[in-house]
Amino acid sequence: MTLSIQHTIQEADRCVACGLCLPHCPTYFKTGSEADSPRGRIQLISAVAKEIIPNNARFKAHINACLSCRNCETACPNGVRYGALIDSTRSITQQPNTLANWLYWLTQKPFALRLSSQLLRIVQRIGGLAILSKLNVNISHKIALLPPLTHTQTWQAFYPATQTKRGAVNLFLGCITNAFDAETLRASIHVLTRLGYDVHIPPAQSCCGGIARQQGESTTAEQLIANNVDAFENGLPVLTTASGCGAGLKDYTQLPVQDISDFLTQCDWNDVALSPLPVHVALHEPCTLRNVMKSGKSVATLLHRIPQIQVSAMKGNMQCCGGAGTYMLQQPEMAQALLADKMVALEGDIYDYLATSNIGCAMQLGSGIRQQAMPIKILHPVVLIAKQMGFKSELD
């Protein structure tokens, strides 16, 4: 939960200022500013909490420039909970941002979010984005972040295993994934049921609270977390397809949360034949998958089950792509600078697909791929697996 002032000071004081985190911080790498490093931000947070310096615009700018990638935590010899410090501090630093606030509001209104998705799908299908761009409508470049949209889905509460039953799982939908990437959820159900798993989708589940927390709405985030704890009370594994959602649930609940690719690598595949796919896949590793879910290696293991596939780790995987939830809306200059590095990393080789396990990263990377007119399809790794098991994609 959100740290109190006293606990914030105690956690910040655990930092020994060794600086081992600095080389791992994307914003420090870009700016070279100590105040834009984990060590610098911790010192600033401590100073504000102790009322040594004011909570002014300069302080807020440095805190809000943090991506929450959590790279620093993996390098910290003292185990400072930097993510918890930043999450708690955002409640006093977040600045108004129309698009980010609009997205936050939509995550609390599932019907409105799904309706927005379908309206944007129509805009995509009729070429409305090109029209908006020619009219210099400011929101057009934000809409360009979106992947090609499919129909939204009305989910059943239960999908039975289609093969010999081996177990049962919960599937966490996620508000953004549910509205803008239902294809990944359909593919997940396809794979799980064919591996012999009953899939439960509790209707009472809600947003993970990540966007609320990023907007500084800690009370709302805690309410959403409590709601999900109640919704998934059956004790079954809670599988997530978006690593950001998984990280939030893992950080703030005791639920048995697991990334779906990690779960699938542990399944029995003896009775399943995957069709060959002679393609080259660039594998992007989301920060939350690597640093919080600790499942970065599972995706490559899973994809290598496909005969004839070539999987290459994307160059520079240790650095954030700049998506980072609502960061790409709130900090567009830094987000674009980080995205540019990712596009350079894709230029050296010929790839057919870019696979990533986070919807925010998919939007960010997909926007860069479309801007550069690269002939690369971006999708969730489970969609690739599902296609080789007979899954029919709406986008094919």
N, C-alpha and C positions, 0 to 999 in steps of 0.2 A: 504494500500500500504506500501512499505518499508519505515521505519522511517528514517528521516534525522539524522545527527549527533546531532543537537540541540534537536530534539524530543526524540532521544535515551537517551540523558542525562536527559531530563525532566522526561521521563517515569521511568528510573532507580532510579532517586532521589525520586520517590514516595514510594519506598520500605523503610519501617521503621525498617528493620532488626529485626523483632520480632521473627523470627524463627519458626512460626507456620507451615510454609511450609515443614520444614525439615522431619518430620515423614512420609510425603506423597510422598517423592521423592525416586524412585527406585534406582537411582545410589548412592545417599547418603546412603541409607539403605545398599547397597552392599559394598561401600568403606569406609564409615565413614569420608570421607574427606569433609571439608567445601567447598572447591573449586569445588566439584562435587554435590553441593546442589544448589537449586534455589537462595537462599540468596547469596551464594558465587559467583555464576555465574553473578548475577546482579552487585555485587560489582566489579567484574573483567571487565564486559562490560563498566561500568561507568568509571573505571580507564583508560581503553584503549581509550574510546571516549574523555576523558579529557586530553589524552596524558601524564598521570601520569606513566603508565607502557607501555612497548612495546607490539605490536601485534606479539608475538613470539610463538614458538612451544608449550610451556607450556600452554599459554593462549588458543591456538587453540585446544589443546588436551582436556581441560576441557569443552570448549563450544561444541565441536563435540561429546563428551560423553553424551550429553543431548539427551533424547529420544523424547522430545517434546510431552510428554504424557499429559501435562497440569494439572496434579493432583494438582500442587502447586497453580494454579489459584483458585481452589475451596476452598482452605484454607486461601487465602490471605484476611485479613480484609480491606485492602486498595484498592483492585481491580487492582493491578498492572498487566498490559498486558504483562505477561512474554512471551507468545507465539510470540507476535509481536517483542519483544526484540530479542529473539533467531533467528527468521526468518531474521530479518534485519542484525544481526551479522554474520550469516552464509556466507554472500557474501564476507567476508574478512577472513574467517577461514577454509573453506572447503578444505580438502586435496585430492590430486588425488587418485582415487580408480578405478582400471580398470573395475571391474564388475559394480559398481555403475554408472560410467560414460557411460558404454555401455548401461545400462538400461535407463539412462536419454536420450541418443541419440535415442534409440528405441521408447521412448514415443513421440518423435517428428516425427517419421516415422511410422504411423499406419500400412501401408502395410508390412513393414519390421518386425514390432512387431508381426503381425498376422502370417507371414511366419515363424518366429522363433518359435512361439507357435506350429505350425503344425509339424515342424521338430523335436521339442522336444517330441511331441506326438508320433511320429514314433519311436524315441529312446526309449520311455517308452514301447511301444507295442512290440518291438522286443527284449527287455531285454538288450538294449544297456547300461543302467545305471550300471548294474552289471559288464559288460565288462569294462567300463571306470574305475570303482572302482578297479578292479583287476589290471588294467594297471597303477594305481595310478595317473590317470589324475586329476589334481587339481580341475577342475570345477565340478567333479562328486558330491561332497557333496553339492554344491550349487544347482545343478539340483534336488537333493533330496528334496529341499524345496518345489518343485512344487507338487500340487495335481495331481491325475489322470486327464489327459487332454481330453477334448472332441473336436469335430469339431468346428471350428470357424463359425460364423454366418454372413450372409449378411442380414442386417436389412432393413425392410421396413420403410418408414417415418411415416406410420400411421397404427395402428392396431385397428379396430373398436370394440366396446363393443359387446360381444356375448349374453348379456342379456339386459333387459330393461336399457336404458342409464341413468346413474346417474351423469355423469360428464366427465371430461377429464383431463389428466395429461401429463406431460413430463417425459420421462425416461432418466436419465443421464447414459451413458454407462460406462465411465471410461476406460482409456487406458489399464490398467492391467486386470481389470475384463473382458473387452471385448475380450482380447486375451487369457486369462487363465481360465476364469470362465464364459463362455457364458451360461452355464447351469443355473446359478442364474438369468441371464437376461431373458432367455426363461421362466423360472418359474414365474418370476415377471409379464411378459406379460400375461401368462396363468391366474394368479390369478386376476389381475386387470381387464382384459376384461370380465371375468366371474362374476365379481362383478358389472359390468355395466359401466366400464370406458373406454373411448377411450384413446389409448396410442400413444402419439406423440414422435418420435425419430428424432429430427432435425439432418439432415446429416452434418451440419456445426459445430456441437459440437466438442470439442477437449479435451485433457487431462486437468484435473483441475488445473495443475500447481504445485501440491504438491511435486513431485519428483524434478522438476526444482528448487523450492524454497529450498528444502533440500540440493541440490547440490550447493547452493549459486548463482544460475542463476536467480536473482530477475527480471531482465528485461524480460527474456523469460517467467517467471511465470506471470508477469503482462500482457504480450501480450496474453497468453492463457486465462487468466481471462477475458480480454476484448472481446476476441473471443466468449467465452461462454455467456457473457452478451448479445451479439448480437444474438447468436444462439437461445437463450431462451427468445426472446423478446415478446412472445405471452401472457405472464402474467399468464400462468397456473402453478400449483405447479410443482416444479422440484424434482422428487423423485430419491434418490440415494440408491444403494445397498451396497456401501462401505463407511463406516463412515469416513474414511480418506478423501475421495473425498468430502463428504458432509461437513466436517469441513472446508476444504479449500474454498469451494464455499460460505459457510455461513460467514466465516471470511472476505472474500475479495470482496463480491458482496452484492447487495441488492435483489438478486433473492429470490423468495419464496421457499427456499430449505427445504426439509423434508426427514428424513429417511423413507424408504418404510414401515418398520414395524410400525413406529409411525402413518403413514398415514392409514395403514390397520386397526389399532385398532379403528379408527374413522369412518370406513365404516359401512354400513348397511349389516349385514350378515344374515338377516332373511330368505332369499330365498336360502341360500347356506347350504348344508349338507356336513360335513367333515366326511370321513370314520374314524372309531376308529383306534388307533395305540397304542397298549399296550407296550410302550418302555420307557426306562429311558434316559432322555436327560440332559447332563451337559451344562449349559448355560454360555458361555463366554461373558463378557461385554468389548468390546474394549474401550480403553481410550478416543478416539475421540467421540465415541457414548455417553459416560457418561459425559465427561467434556465440550464438545463443542456443540454437537447436543442436549444434554440434553434429550436423548430418551432412556436411559438405561432400564427403567421399562416397556417400551412398548413391548419389544420382548417377555418377559414372558407372558404378557397379551395375546398377539397374539397366542403363542403356546398353551396356555391353552384352546383355542377354539377346539383343537383336542381331541375328546373323548378318555379316558383311558390313555392319555399320562401322564408321570411323569416328571416334569421339576425341576431341582435343580441348583441353582446358583453355579457356579464353585468356589471352595475355593480360597481365595486370589484374587478375581476379582478386587480389588482396585489397584493391582500392575500390571504394564505393562508386557506383555509376551515377550518383546524384539524384536518383529517384527519391528514396527515403521518405515514403509516405507523402505528406503534403509539402515536403521541402522543395520539390520542383516547381510548386506554385508560389511559395513564399520567398525562395532564394534563387530566382531564375538564373542569375549571372553565374553563381558558383555551380549550380546544377548543370548548366550548359558547358562550363569549362571541364567538369568531370566527364560529361558525356562525350565531349570531343576526344578525350583520351581513349575512350572505349571504341570510338569509331576508327581511330588510328590503329588500334589493336586488331581490328577486323580486316584491315586492308592488305595485310601480308599474305593471306591464304585465301583459297576459294572454299566457301562454306555454303552448304545447302540450307542448313537450319541453325538457328541460335536457340538453345534451350535454357530456360531459367525457371526457377521455382518460386518466384514472387511476382504478383500482379503489378505492383508498383514499378519494379525493375523492368518488367515486360513493356509497360507503357513508356518508360523513359528510353530504353534501348530501341524499342520499336519506332519511336518518333525520330531518333537519329538515323536509323536504317532507312526510313521512308524519306527523310530529308536528303540523304546521300544517294537515294535511288539504288541502294544495294539489293541485289537479287537474293535476299536471304529471308526465309520465313522464320518468324519467332513464335515459339510455343512452349507450353509446359512439357517437361520430359514424359509425364504420364500420358499425354496425348499421343506422343510418338509410339509408346508401348501399346496403347489401346488400338491404334491404327493397324499395328501388326498382329492384332488379335481380332480383326474384323470390325472395328469401330468405324462408323461412317460419320465423317466430319461434315458439318454444315458449310464449312468454308472451302471444301474441296470442289 
